[in-house]
Amino acid sequence: MARPKKAKIDERMAALREERIAQFGNPVPNAHQGVTKDKIQAVLSKLDLGSNADLVDGVFALLDDETPSQFARAPDGATFADGASTAQMGCHIGILQRGAGKLDREGRDYWIKPLRDLGGIEAITLEEGEFVAGHIRAKNPNSAYRLEEAFTAILKAPDGEWEKMLAGWAADDAARERLAFQAEMAEAAKSLADTGHAALIRASVEHYAPRFLPGYQVLYVDDSDGDRISPEERETMERAGALLTLDDPMPDVLLWNPATDHLWVIEAVTSDGEVDLHKVTQSKRFAERCGKSGVGFTTTYRTWKEAAARQGTHRNIAVDTYIWIQADPAKQLLVQG
């Protein structure tokens, strides 16, 4: 069913309910992504949340990958599961699922907050046609929610497996660390309203490197209009035995791991400058000249949309290097040939 752009969300959900009843005899299927409401209740019960019917139905709504996204400017092919606002969730639960009125948005403390506090639901925003981490601005109509990836995997896992997965997820420090990291990145995501090359470089240094390159120290950052190498950076590089010269490639960020004597290059791309084959070759020559054990590479982008636009045209990312997306910060991708 195509999204009627001008109809209100409650009118769209009411029409969708009538259409599905006429066609299928039921406004919603018994399961979304193979997950029934009984399964959701069983999982939430392990977290002492199973008696919260609104939360059960809210999770069921966020699993809905059949209903198109109700955002007028959502990415092509996006579904309700990719992100839904409080109002959209309230209409899905109250109108589409129950055949009554939409839930009061003030009730979100009962059908969003309990699982959000645990990291099972994460805040996102539809920004420039793409869902990004965090609620960027207060009272933004494009603020939304989706299920966290690991929690969705628990819901979809078979009996005998999901119980162990849930126990690990609930008790694991990594889950709490992930929640803290997402909260930190939600603040960083506010820079999307004023993003530039320097801002992406800072995000690469302050968020990407600590998470994915533990043990590495920053030797050099090219994010200013002054001298490319400051006296402090020159001293730091000399101590590390990795002093850049005018004949060497000048990366956006150069890092060094003292324990392994290994270098890492980060290129933050807002217009051009990915880690391509030429840059890899030059940087490897620099590492060899300095007697280092090797050098690794990451290209960072602000959003998936920008990464796709660049790579859809140029396809120049070198093999065996990494990609990190600021708007989807909890993972990196390895490019393999």
N, C-alpha and C positions, 0 to 999 in steps of 0.2 A: 504494500500500500504506500503510495507516494505521500510525502508530508504536505498537507495543505498549509501553505506558508501563512495565510492571513487568519485562519481559524485559531481560537484560543486553545491552549493545551487541554483544558477540561472538555471542550467541544470535540477536539480530535480524539481523545481517549474514549469518549462516549460513542462516537461514530465507529471507532475501531472495534469496540466491544460488540456493538450491534452487528457489524459486518462479520465478525468471527463467529458469533452465535448463529447467524443465518447460514454461514458456510460450513462450520465445523460442529456446531452444537455446543461449543465451549469457548469462552472468551480467551482463555489461556490454556496452554498445554499442561500436561501433568508434570513435565520436567523442562527445564532450560539447561542446555549443555549437559544433559543426562542427570541433572540434580533435581530431586523432588523437594517439596516443602518438608516432608517427613525427614529427609536426609539433612536438610538445613537445621531443623529443630533438634535432631540428634547431635549434630556438631555443636550447635550453640548451647545445648544442655551441658556439655562438658565444660563450658565456660560460665555456667550458671546463668545463662541468658535464654534458655529454651522456652521459658514461659512468656516471653515477650513476642506476642503474635505480630505486632507491627514490625519488629525487627526481622522476624522470619520472612514476612512478605516483602520487606525492603530489600533483603538479600536476594530474594527470588526475582525482584524487579531488576536488580543490578546484574543478574545472570542472563537477562533476556537479550539474546543475540539474534532474535527474529524480528522484533519491532524496530523500525528505523529510528535513528536518533531524532529527537524532537527539537534539536537546535537547527535553525534555518540555515546556518553557515557551517554546519558540521562537515568534516572530511567526507569525500565520496565514499559511499558504502558503510558509513559509520552506523552502529546500532545503539540501542539503549544501553547495552553493557559497556560501551566505550566511554560513557560519561552521561550522567543525568543530573539535572538541577534538583533542588529541594522540591520545587513546585511540580516538576515532572515526575519525581518519585511519588509525591503525594497523590497525584492523579493516577499513576499506574496502580498504586496500592488500593486507593479508595474507589476509583471508577472502573478501571479495566479489570482488576482482580475481583473486587467485591460488589460492584454494581451499585455503589452508594455515592456519596459526595467525596471530593478530594480531602485528604487529611490536612488538618491545620498545620501550616509550616512551623508553628511554635512547637509542635509535637516532635520535631526532628530530634530533640534531645532523647527521645525514646526509640526512634527507628533509624537513627544515623550515629549519634554520639557514642553509645555504648561500644559499638564495634570499631568506630573510628579511634577511640581512646586506646584500643588494643592494637591498632595498626591493621585491622582487617578491611577497613574502608579508608581510602585515601582521597584527599582533596585535590582537585585538578581545576583547570580553567581552559575554556575554549578561547584561544588567542590567535588571531590571524589565521583562522581556518585549521587549527591544530590544537589538540589537547596537551597542555603542559602542566608540570607539577605545581601544586600549591594554589591557594586562593590569592591572586595577585593584588586585587583591590577590594576594599570593603564595598558591600552592597552591589557587587557586579552581577548583572543578570546572566553572565556566562560562567559563573562559578558552578562547579559540578562535583560529583563524586563517582568513584568506581571501586570495585573490589580489588584489594591488593592481590598481586599475582600468586604469592605463596598460599594465601588463604583460599583462593579459587582452586588451586591444585588440591588442597585438603578436601574441599567439598566434592571434587570430581573423583577422588581416589576411591577404590572399592573398599568394602567392609574388610576389616582385618589389617588394612594399611593406613586408612585415614586416622585411626585412633592414635597410632604411633606418630604419624606426621603432626597431628594436632598437639600432642604432648610436647614434642620437640619445639614446635612453633611457639607454644605458650610459655615454655620455660627457658628457651634459648636466649642468651644475651644478644645474639645476632639479630633477633627479631626486634628487640627494643632498640638496638643500634640502628637498624634500618629505619625505624619510625623516627628516631632523632635526626637521622640524615635527611629523610624526606622533609622534616620540619625545617631544617637548616636550609635546604634547597628551595623550600617554598619562599623563604625570605630572599634568596638569591634570584628566584624567578621574577621578583618584582623588577629586576633590572631589564626584563624584556620590554618594559615600557620605554626604556632609554638604553638600548643595547648598542654597543659598538665593539670595535676590535679590542680595545683595552679592557672592556668589561668582560669579554669572553676569556681573555688571557688571565685575568684575575680569578675567574671561576675555575679555570684549568689548574691554576696554582693552589687555590684555597680549598677546592672541593675534589677535583679529580685526582690530583697527585697524592694527597693524604690517604685517600680510599684505595686506590689501585696501585700506587707505587710506594708502599711503606719502606722506610729505610733510605729513600732518596732525598738528597738535599738540593735546594735550588741554587744553581751557580750563576744564572744569568736570566734576566727577563727583559724582553724588548717591547716595552709598553709605553714609552715616553718619546717626546720629540727632541730631547737633549742629546748628549753624547750617547752613542749606542752602548758603550761599555763604561760604566762608572768606575771611579777608582776603587770603590769597595768591591764591586764585582770582579775587577781585574785581580785584586788581592785574593779573593775567594777562589777564582779559577786557577791562579798560580799555585795556591796551596793544594788544590785538587789535582794539579798536573794536567789541566785541560784548558789552556788559555786560547781563546778564539783570536784569530788574526783576520786581517782584511781578505785573505785568500780563502778563508773558511766560510761555509754557509752560516748565516746568522739566523738561528731559529728564534721563534717567539719565546720559548722557554728551553733552557738546558739544565738538566738535573744530573746528579752523580750519587751513586751508592758507594760509600766508603768501604763497606764490608765486602763487596764483590768487585769494586773498581769498575763498575759498569755505568755507562752514560745513558741518558734518555732524552729524546727530543720531542717537544710538543709544538705543533703548528695549529694555531687558532684561526679558523677560516670564517670570515664574514663576506669576503668577496672573492679571494683566490688564495693560493699558497698551500695547498694540501701537501702531505708527505707523498711525493711521487718518486719514481725510480731514480731520477736525477738527484733528488735531495738525499735519498738513501745512500747512493753511491758516494756523494760528497761527504756525508756525515761519517760513513764507515772509514773513509780515508783519514778524516780528522781523528777518529778514535784510534786507528792504527798508528798514526803519527805520534799520538800521545801515549801509546803503550797501554791502552785500556783493554779490558776483557771483551768489550763489545758495546753496542749501542742499540737501544730500542726506540720505537716511534709511535706517536699517537697524533691523529688529526682530530681536533675538536670542532663541533658546530654548535650553534645556539639551539636549533630545532631540527626535527626530522624533515620538515618541509624544506629548509635551506639545504640540508645534506642531500635530499633527493633532487633538488633543482640543480645543484652543482654536479652530482655524480650522474644524473640522467643525461647531462650534456658532455661532461669531460671524462668520466670514468678513469680517473688518473690516480686513485689511491693505490699505493704500492702493496704488493702481496707481503704477507707476514708482518703487517703493521696493524695498529688498532684504531678504532673510531669511538669517540665518546660524544654523546648528545647532552647538552646542558639541560634541556627540558625533560630528559628521561635519564636521570643521573645515576641510578642505582646499578647500571650495568655498562659494560664496554663490549665492543664487537671486534673479533679478530678476522682480518681479511685473509682468506686463503685462496690459492690458485688451484 
